[in-house]
C-alpha cells in the first residue's frame, strides 16, 4: 500500500502531515485523491477511497455546523468550502464554470479549468466571439457566455442603524444577479449569511436563506433585517459575508 500512497501523495495539492505511514496521513491523501479525481489501483485502497467519498463530505458538514454554532467565522468558511470541494470533486483554484458539466463539454471545461485570467467578470465583459477565440471553439463562445450569466451571484446592499448603545440594526437588500436555469439550479438555492468584524475572529450573527426561482425571475428585492450586539472596543468595520451552501466561488 505504501508505494502507491507515496505516489498519490506526490499529486496532492496540500502537504500531508505525517505522510502515508499513519492513519490520518492516509486519510488526507485519499481525500485529496478523491477531490482530484485520481485513480487508485490497489483493491483495499479502492475500498477506503469509496468509504471516504461516502463520508468525507458529511464529516466536513458536521464540523462546519459545530464551527458555526461556536461562532468561528474563518474556520466556518474554510470547512464549508472544503465540504463543497468534496461534493463537486473540484478545487477552489479550478474555474467556477467547472461546476456546470451538464452544460459544457469536457473539451471546453479543460480549456477553462485553470484559466485564472478568464474570471466571470471578464467573461461578462467579453462578447461570444472573443470567448470562442480564446477557447479555440467559436460555437462554444455563446454557451460559455450563457453559463457565466447563469452562475449564482448576489449583490448585497447593507444599511445599519443604531438602536441603543449596545444594539445595531442591520438591513440587507439582496439582489440576485444571475439567470435562473432549473436544470442546474432546481427550484431554490440556499446561502449562508453572517456578520463578523475585521479585528476579531467572532461571528455576531448568522442566517440560512433560501432564494426561490420565482424571486429571481421576478427580480424582486429580498430583505434581511436583524440586530447584532455592539461590544467595546468597537471594531473599525463589520463584515457581511454571503456564501452559497452548494456552489464554490458563489
Number of C-alpha atoms within 10 A of each C-alpha: 13 11 9 14 20 16 12 19 22 13 14 19 13 11 13 17 12 12 17 23 12 10 11 14 18 23 17 21 27 27 21 23 21 21 20 17 11 12 11 17 9 12 10 11 16 14 12 16 21 14 12 19 18 13 13 20 21 15 14 19 19 15 17 23 15 13 18 21 13 12 20 18 24 14 15 21 16 13 22 25 24 23 23 23 21 23 17 16 18 22 19 12 11 18 23 21 22 22 18 15 12 10 16 16 13 12 11 20 20 14 14 21 17 14 12 11 11 16 14 18 11 12 20 16 10 14 13 20 15 15 23 19 13 14 18 13 14 15 14 19 22 16 18 23 20 16 19 22 18 18 23 19 18 17 12 16 12 14 11 13 11 13 11 10 9 11 14 16 15 17 16 17 16 18 18 20 15 18 18 22 14 10 9 14 15 11 13 14 16 15 18 16 16 18 19 22 17 11 11 10 13 15 20 17 16 20 13 13 15 12 15 15 17 12 15 18 13 8 13 12 12 14 13 13 12 13 16 17 12 15 10 6 6 10 13 8 10 13 11 17 15 21 20 22 18 17 19 24 16 14
